[in-house]
Amino acid sequence: MPDRDWRVHEDRVQLRPWQQDDLESLLLHANDAAVSRGLSTRFPYPYTHTDGQDFLAGRVIDLTGPVFALVIDGHACGGIGVTQGQGERRFGASLGYWLGQRHWGQGIMTSVVAAYAPWVMRERGLARLAAQVMLHNPASARVLLKNGFVEEGVERQSVFKDGALHDMRCFARFESFKQLP
């Protein structure tokens, strides 16, 4: 982590590791059909107490990596993180993020990604940072485009969620990479 008090968006948003006492805030912001609609099935709706406990225990995603809570006014109301590739894909990672609906439309996630993406690429030695967005989520696509991601194409019928197949828009951001000897 860059430092103990990483703040973005005019110091309104703190990025920090998830904590066990984030459970109530997590439930408040995650148990929202509109939030879940744009995310993978690892983020269900309804989002139950057990879902929150499993997430905070690291049973849903690995929380030991660069995975942070977005804290606004003392409440964890979103998250951001990457899953780094392995083996021959180790210089790439997949970015994921979410934000509670009451904070949408304020430029918060654009600011968070602007700070997080270059930091995580530098910290992890990444040449490629990829993100996928459901076709019906143009706001998330705008966040990526504003932060130097380029749209690479569409994966047709690639995600099954809520009883239907969905198309995913694919984005990536690149950094120059020094060839290893």
C-alpha positions in Angstrom: 0.0 0.0 0.0 1.4 3.4 -0.8 1.0 4.8 2.7 -1.3 4.5 5.7 -3.6 7.2 4.6 -4.1 7.0 0.8 -6.8 9.5 -0.1 -8.2 10.5 -3.5 -11.1 12.6 -4.9 -10.2 15.8 -3.1 -9.4 13.7 0.1 -13.0 12.5 0.3 -12.1 8.8 -0.4 -9.6 6.7 1.6 -8.3 3.5 0.1 -7.3 0.9 2.7 -7.4 -2.8 3.3 -10.7 -4.3 4.1 -11.3 -4.8 7.9 -13.7 -7.1 9.8 -15.6 -4.1 11.2 -16.5 -3.1 7.6 -19.3 -5.7 7.6 -22.2 -3.4 8.3 -21.1 -0.8 5.8 -20.4 -3.5 3.2 -23.9 -5.0 3.7 -25.5 -1.5 3.4 -23.8 -0.7 0.1 -23.5 -4.2 -1.5 -27.1 -5.3 -1.0 -28.3 -3.4 -4.0 -29.6 -5.0 -7.2 -28.3 -2.0 -9.2 -24.8 -2.5 -7.9 -24.9 -6.3 -8.4 -26.2 -6.1 -11.9 -22.9 -4.9 -13.3 -20.7 -7.3 -11.4 -19.8 -11.0 -11.5 -21.8 -13.6 -9.8 -19.3 -13.5 -6.9 -21.2 -10.4 -6.0 -24.8 -11.7 -5.5 -28.1 -10.0 -4.9 -29.4 -10.2 -2.3 -26.1 -9.7 -0.6 -26.4 -11.5 2.7 -24.7 -11.3 6.1 -23.0 -14.6 5.2 -21.8 -13.2 1.8 -20.2 -10.3 3.6 -18.6 -12.5 6.2 -17.2 -14.8 3.5 -15.8 -11.8 1.6 -14.1 -10.2 4.6 -12.6 -13.6 5.5 -11.0 -13.8 2.1 -13.1 -16.8 0.9 -14.5 -14.9 -2.1 -11.3 -13.2 -3.4 -7.8 -13.1 -2.0 -7.7 -10.0 0.2 -3.9 -10.3 0.8 -3.1 -8.6 -2.5 -3.7 -5.1 -3.6 -7.5 -5.1 -2.8 -8.8 -2.1 -1.0 -12.0 -0.8 0.5 -13.2 2.7 -0.6 -14.0 4.5 2.6 -16.2 7.7 2.5 -17.2 9.4 5.7 -15.8 6.5 7.7 -17.9 3.9 5.8 -16.6 1.2 3.4 -18.9 1.7 0.4 -16.9 0.2 -2.5 -13.8 -1.7 -3.4 -11.0 -2.0 -6.0 -8.5 -4.7 -6.7 -6.6 -6.8 -9.2 -6.1 -10.4 -9.9 -2.6 -10.9 -11.3 -2.0 -13.5 -13.9 0.3 -16.5 -13.3 3.2 -18.0 -15.3 3.4 -16.6 -18.8 0.6 -14.2 -17.9 2.3 -12.8 -14.8 2.8 -9.3 -16.3 -0.9 -8.8 -16.7 -3.8 -8.4 -14.3 -7.6 -8.0 -14.3 -9.0 -5.0 -12.6 -12.3 -5.0 -10.7 -14.1 -2.3 -8.8 -17.5 -1.3 -7.4 -19.1 1.6 -5.6 -22.3 1.9 -3.6 -25.1 3.5 -5.6 -25.5 6.5 -3.4 -22.0 7.7 -4.5 -22.6 7.2 -8.3 -22.3 10.1 -10.6 -19.8 12.1 -8.5 -16.6 11.2 -10.4 -15.4 9.1 -7.4 -14.6 5.9 -9.2 -12.8 7.9 -12.0 -10.6 9.5 -9.4 -10.0 6.1 -7.6 -9.0 4.4 -10.8 -6.8 7.3 -11.8 -4.8 6.8 -8.6 -4.9 3.1 -8.3 -4.2 1.9 -11.9 -0.7 3.5 -12.3 0.2 2.6 -8.7 -0.7 -1.1 -9.0 0.9 -1.4 -12.4 4.2 0.0 -11.0 3.9 -1.9 -7.7 3.3 -5.2 -9.4 5.5 -4.7 -12.5 2.5 -5.0 -14.8 2.7 -4.3 -18.6 -1.1 -4.8 -19.0 -4.1 -4.1 -16.9 -7.4 -5.4 -18.3 -11.0 -4.8 -17.3 -14.3 -6.1 -18.6 -17.6 -4.2 -18.3 -21.0 -5.5 -19.0 -22.5 -4.0 -22.1 -25.3 -2.4 -20.2 -22.9 -0.5 -17.9 -21.6 2.5 -19.9 -20.7 4.5 -16.8 -18.1 2.0 -15.9 -16.7 2.0 -19.5 -16.4 5.8 -19.2 -14.4 5.4 -16.0 -11.9 3.2 -17.9 -11.7 5.4 -21.0 -11.1 8.5 -18.9 -8.1 6.7 -17.3 -6.2 5.7 -20.4 -7.8 2.3 -21.1 -8.5 1.4 -24.7 -11.4 -0.6 -25.8 -10.2 -3.9 -27.4 -13.5 -5.4 -28.4 -16.6 -7.3 -27.2 -16.8 -10.8 -25.9 -20.2 -11.9 -27.1 -22.4 -14.0 -24.8 -19.5 -14.5 -22.4 -21.2 -14.2 -19.0 -24.2 -16.0 -17.7 -26.0 -13.9 -15.0 -29.5 -13.5 -13.9 -30.8 -16.2 -16.3 -29.3 -14.6 -19.4 -26.0 -14.5 -21.4 -24.4 -11.0 -21.5 -21.8 -9.4 -23.7 -18.7 -7.9 -22.1 -16.8 -4.9 -23.4 -13.0 -5.5 -23.0 -10.6 -2.7 -22.1 -6.9 -2.6 -21.3 -4.2 -0.1 -20.2 -0.6 -0.6 -21.1 2.8 0.5 -19.6 6.1 0.2 -21.4 7.9 -3.0 -20.4 11.6 -3.7 -20.2 12.5 -7.0 -21.8 14.1 -9.3 -19.2 17.7 -10.5 -20.0 
